Amino acid sequence: MDKTTNNDSRRQFIKSASALALTSAVAPSIAASTFEILPSRPKLESKIIGHGDFKYRVETAWGNLDPQKFPVNNCHEMVMDSKKRIFLLTDHPKNNIIIYDKSGKFLGSWTLGLKRAHGLTLHDENGTEFLYITDNGGRIIKTTLDGKILFELKNPKTTGVYGKHAKFTPTETAIAPNGDIYVADGYGSQFMLHYDSKGNFIRKFGGDSFLQPHKFKQAHGIAIDDRDPNNITLICSARIKNAFKRFTLDSKYIETIYIPGAYVSRPVIDGENLYSGVCFGMEEGNFNMTMNKGFVTILDKNNKVVSNPGGTKPKYKKGKMELVLQDEPIFKHCHDVCVDDDKNLYVCQWNAGKVYPYKLHRV
């Protein structure tokens, strides 16, 4: 047994001993009898995936629950709050939110009845945390951690921001340090929409283009990149362009970070690194977007790819990233990555046979 497994077992024992204390933080309607006790030791794959300092053992059963009680269609995104609870967003209307601890113990669930829930953002406002849920049906909803709706952004088609024939199918939000809200219209008109904290529209930028560098094809995700606290920026996904694009907070285009072969999901910032699920990949000799070829990609503070868990080793030639492909058929379509305080990863997937999230234990 390796050192990582021993550490995970000790952490799991501590979490089991404090399970009763954690229940008080969950919505009152959740009964203690719904808790499911997992085995004392995680079942880890023997093979190590990843590269360099970012290597992992996979636990595919980490998030497994009774699908009759807690069904999922697609596990879209995950965030971890200050109490180390992990919130999973699904598009099953029976339970849009499933809450776990880091060992995979079920802590509760709630729903807004959304059939197209897609994006989940956690934001701390003066010590109180809130969720922003993006629904592909055209809704951006702010809630408490136990599911109380606080407000909803107005659809831009009803406010004059978009023309009446424009498509609005949002995929993600990001919240700036001052509370401003950014919305990625990733399956719609390919704009990024900028609102103040009260939901008043400020501007839109981006739009639909293969060729123009400041525009998008499938503007799937957006995040606040605060790795340089003196220069906080927006980093946005351009999935069909195999790229992330960086902008100032007032929408000025800065750069493109190209990762050939990687159809990236939203960027996730943790410490000095950027993580992303790769939802689609390519095959050798076939440069079209290919199903069931997902993996995870990790970039360092200089936006250089340093590891591709489930994918091929990152290689650069004359400063340019070479094609990256799926290497191990562990994942089908990685839709999001959550990073915990031990630097373990939690990966949720779209269109993957209704699987629950996997845990990648850092080696």
C-alpha positions in Angstrom: 0.0 0.0 0.0 1.4 3.4 -0.9 1.7 6.5 1.2 -1.2 8.2 -0.5 -3.6 5.4 0.3 -2.5 5.5 4.0 -3.0 9.2 4.1 -6.5 9.0 2.5 -7.5 6.3 5.0 -6.5 8.4 7.9 -8.4 11.4 6.5 -11.4 9.1 5.9 -11.3 7.9 9.5 -11.4 11.5 10.7 -14.3 12.3 8.5 -16.3 9.3 9.6 -15.8 10.3 13.3 -17.1 13.8 12.5 -20.0 12.8 10.3 -22.7 13.8 12.9 -21.2 17.3 13.2 -21.4 17.7 9.4 -25.1 16.9 9.2 -25.9 20.2 11.0 -24.6 22.1 8.0 -27.0 20.4 5.5 -30.5 21.5 4.7 -33.0 20.7 7.6 -35.1 18.6 5.2 -32.4 16.0 4.8 -32.8 13.0 7.1 -29.8 11.5 8.8 -31.1 8.1 7.6 -30.1 8.9 4.1 -26.4 8.8 4.9 -24.5 6.0 3.2 -21.4 4.5 4.9 -18.6 3.7 2.4 -15.9 1.1 3.0 -13.0 2.2 5.3 -10.5 2.1 2.4 -10.9 3.5 -1.1 -10.6 1.1 -4.0 -7.8 2.6 -6.1 -6.7 1.6 -9.5 -3.2 0.2 -9.5 -2.1 2.3 -12.5 -0.8 5.8 -11.9 -2.0 8.4 -14.4 -0.7 11.9 -15.1 2.8 13.4 -15.5 5.5 15.2 -13.6 4.4 16.4 -10.2 0.8 15.8 -11.0 0.2 12.0 -10.9 -2.8 10.3 -9.5 -4.5 7.0 -8.6 -8.1 6.7 -9.7 -11.0 5.8 -7.5 -14.0 5.2 -9.9 -16.5 4.3 -7.1 -15.9 7.4 -5.0 -19.2 9.1 -5.6 -21.4 6.0 -6.2 -24.9 6.2 -4.7 -28.1 4.2 -5.0 -29.3 5.3 -8.5 -32.9 4.6 -7.5 -32.7 7.2 -4.7 -30.2 9.6 -6.2 -30.3 9.3 -10.0 -28.0 11.3 -12.3 -28.1 11.8 -16.0 -25.0 14.0 -16.5 -22.7 15.1 -13.7 -21.9 18.6 -14.9 -19.8 20.5 -12.4 -18.5 20.4 -8.8 -17.3 23.0 -6.3 -16.0 22.7 -2.7 -17.1 25.1 0.1 -15.2 26.4 3.1 -16.5 23.4 5.2 -14.9 21.0 2.7 -18.2 19.8 1.4 -18.3 19.0 -2.3 -21.4 20.1 -4.3 -22.2 18.2 -7.5 -24.5 19.7 -10.1 -26.6 17.3 -12.1 -29.3 17.8 -14.7 -31.6 15.2 -13.2 -34.6 17.1 -11.9 -34.9 14.8 -8.9 -31.7 16.1 -7.4 -29.9 19.0 -9.1 -27.4 19.2 -6.2 -25.8 16.2 -4.4 -23.5 17.0 -1.5 -20.5 14.8 -0.5 -17.6 15.0 1.9 -14.1 14.3 0.6 -14.3 10.6 1.4 -17.4 10.2 -0.8 -19.9 10.1 2.0 -23.3 11.4 1.0 -24.3 14.5 3.0 -27.6 15.5 1.3 -29.3 16.7 -1.8 -31.8 19.2 -3.1 -33.3 20.3 -6.3 -34.8 23.2 -8.2 -36.3 20.8 -10.7 -34.0 21.9 -13.5 -33.7 19.6 -16.5 -30.8 21.4 -18.1 -28.6 22.4 -15.1 -25.1 22.9 -16.5 -22.9 25.4 -14.7 -22.1 25.7 -11.0 -20.1 28.6 -9.4 -19.3 29.1 -5.7 -18.8 32.7 -4.5 -17.9 34.0 -1.0 -19.6 37.4 -0.2 -18.1 38.8 3.0 -17.9 35.3 4.7 -21.2 33.9 3.3 -21.1 31.5 0.4 -23.6 31.3 -2.4 -24.1 29.2 -5.5 -24.8 30.5 -9.1 -26.5 27.8 -11.1 -26.6 28.1 -14.9 -29.4 26.3 -16.7 -29.2 25.8 -20.5 -32.8 26.7 -20.8 -31.8 30.3 -20.3 -31.7 30.8 -16.5 -29.0 32.1 -14.2 -30.0 31.6 -10.6 -28.3 32.6 -7.4 -29.1 30.4 -4.3 -28.0 29.7 -0.8 -26.1 26.5 -0.2 -29.3 24.8 0.8 -31.1 25.8 -2.3 -33.1 28.9 -1.5 -33.4 31.1 -4.6 -32.2 34.7 -3.9 -32.4 36.2 -7.4 -32.4 35.4 -11.1 -30.7 37.3 -13.9 -33.1 38.6 -16.6 -32.9 36.8 -19.9 -31.0 39.1 -22.4 -33.6 38.4 -25.1 -36.2 40.2 -22.9 -34.1 43.2 -22.0 -32.8 44.4 -25.4 -29.3 43.0 -24.9 -29.9 40.5 -27.7 -32.1 40.7 -30.8 -35.3 38.8 -30.6 -34.0 36.1 -33.0 -30.7 35.6 -31.1 -30.1 32.4 -29.2 -29.4 32.4 -25.5 -28.2 29.1 -24.1 -25.8 29.9 -21.2 -23.3 27.5 -19.9 -21.3 29.1 -17.0 -20.8 32.1 -14.7 -17.8 33.7 -13.0 -18.0 36.2 -10.2 -15.4 39.0 -9.9 -14.0 40.2 -6.6 -16.4 43.2 -6.6 -19.4 40.9 -7.2 -19.8 41.6 -10.9 -21.3 38.6 -12.8 -20.0 37.2 -16.1 -22.1 34.8 -18.1 -20.8 32.5 -20.9 -23.4 32.0 -23.6 -21.5 28.9 -24.7 -24.2 27.1 -26.5 -26.0 30.2 -27.8 -24.6 33.3 -29.5 -21.1 32.9 -28.1 -21.0 36.2 -26.2 -19.7 36.8 -22.7 -22.2 39.0 -20.8 -21.1 41.3 -18.0 -23.5 42.4 -15.2 -23.0 44.2 -11.9 -23.7 42.4 -8.6 -27.4 43.5 -8.8 -27.9 42.0 -12.2 -27.7 45.3 -14.2 -26.3 44.7 -17.7 -22.9 46.4 -18.4 -21.6 45.0 -21.7 -21.2 42.0 -23.9 -18.1 40.9 -25.8 -16.8 38.0 -27.9 -19.3 36.6 -30.4 -19.1 33.8 -33.0 -16.1 33.4 -35.3 -13.6 30.7 -36.1 -11.0 33.2 -37.3 -11.1 36.3 -35.1 -9.0 35.7 -32.0 -11.2 37.7 -29.6 -14.3 35.6 -30.6 -15.4 32.1 -29.8 -16.6 28.8 -31.0 -18.4 27.2 -28.1 -17.6 29.6 -25.3 -18.2 26.9 -22.8 -16.6 28.2 -19.6 -15.4 31.3 -17.8 -13.4 31.9 -14.6 -11.7 34.7 -12.7 -8.0 34.1 -12.9 -6.5 35.6 -9.8 -3.1 33.8 -9.9 -1.5 37.2 -10.2 -3.4 39.3 -7.6 -2.0 42.5 -9.2 -3.5 41.6 -12.5 -6.8 39.7 -12.2 -8.2 38.7 -15.5 -11.0 36.6 -17.1 -10.1 33.3 -18.7 -12.6 31.7 -21.0 -13.0 28.5 -22.9 -13.2 28.3 -26.7 -13.8 24.6 -26.8 -14.0 24.1 -30.6 -10.8 26.1 -31.0 -9.0 23.9 -28.5 -8.1 27.0 -26.5 -8.5 29.3 -23.5 -8.8 33.0 -24.1 -7.8 35.7 -21.7 -9.5 39.1 -21.3 -9.3 42.0 -18.9 -12.2 42.4 -16.6 -13.5 45.2 -18.9 -13.4 42.8 -21.9 -10.2 43.7 -23.7 -8.6 40.6 -25.4 -5.2 39.7 -24.2 -4.1 36.2 -25.5 -5.0 32.7 -26.6 -3.7 29.6 -24.9 -3.8 26.8 -27.5 -3.9 23.1 -26.5 -4.2 21.2 -29.8 -6.4 18.1 -29.5 -8.1 19.2 -26.3 -11.8 20.2 -26.4 -11.7 21.9 -23.0 -14.4 22.5 -20.5 -14.4 25.3 -18.0 -11.1 26.5 -16.6 -10.7 25.9 -12.8 -8.1 28.0 -11.0 -6.4 26.5 -7.9 -3.2 28.0 -6.5 -0.8 28.6 -9.4 -2.5 26.0 -11.6 -5.3 25.9 -14.1 -7.2 22.6 -14.4 -9.8 21.6 -16.9 -11.8 18.6 -18.0 -11.3 17.7 -21.7 -14.7 16.7 -22.9 -13.8 15.5 -26.4 -10.5 14.5 -28.0 -9.1 13.4 -31.3 -7.7 10.2 -32.7 -4.3 9.8 -34.3 -4.7 10.7 -38.0 -8.3 12.0 -37.4 -8.4 15.7 -36.5 -12.2 15.8 -35.9 -13.8 16.1 -32.5 -14.2 12.5 -31.3 -16.6 11.0 -28.7 -15.4 9.1 -25.6 -11.9 10.5 -25.7 -11.9 12.7 -22.6 -9.1 13.3 -20.1 -7.9 16.1 -17.7 -5.4 18.8 -18.5 -3.3 20.8 -16.0 -1.5 24.1 -16.7 1.2 25.8 -14.6 1.4 29.5 -13.7 2.9 30.2 -17.1 0.0 28.5 -18.8 2.2 25.6 -20.0 0.6 22.2 -19.9 2.4 20.1 -17.3 0.2 17.0 -17.0 -2.7 15.3 -18.8 -4.2 12.6 -16.5 -5.7 10.0 -18.9 -4.0 11.7 -21.8 -0.6 11.7 -23.5 2.4 13.4 -22.0 2.5 17.1 -22.8 5.3 17.9 -25.3 6.5 21.3 -26.6 8.5 21.9 -29.8 10.0 25.3 -30.3 7.7 26.7 -27.6 4.5 25.3 -29.2 2.3 22.6 -27.7 2.1 19.4 -29.7 -1.1 17.4 -30.3 -2.4 15.8 -27.1 -4.6 12.7 -27.2 -6.4 10.3 -24.8 -3.9 7.7 -23.6 -5.9 5.6 -21.2 -9.7 4.9 -21.7 -10.5 5.9 -18.1 -12.9 8.7 -19.0 -15.5 9.3 -21.7 -16.3 13.0 -21.5 -14.7 15.0 -18.7 -17.0 18.0 -18.0 -15.4 19.5 -14.9 -12.6 19.1 -12.3 -12.8 20.1 -8.6 -9.6 20.4 -6.6 -9.6 19.8 -2.8 -7.2 21.2 -0.2 -5.0 18.0 -0.5 -4.8 18.6 -4.2 -6.8 15.5 -5.1 -9.1 15.9 -8.0 -12.8 15.0 -8.5 -13.9 14.5 -12.1 -17.5 14.6 -13.3 -18.6 13.5 -16.8 -21.2 14.2 -19.4 -22.7 11.4 -21.5 -20.8 8.7 -19.7 -23.5 6.1 -18.8 -24.8 8.1 -15.8 -21.7 7.5 -13.8 -21.1 9.3 -10.5 -17.9 11.4 -10.1 -14.4 9.8 -9.9 -11.7 10.8 -7.4 -8.1 11.1 -8.5 -5.9 10.7 -5.4 -2.7 12.8 -5.7 0.4 10.6 -5.5 
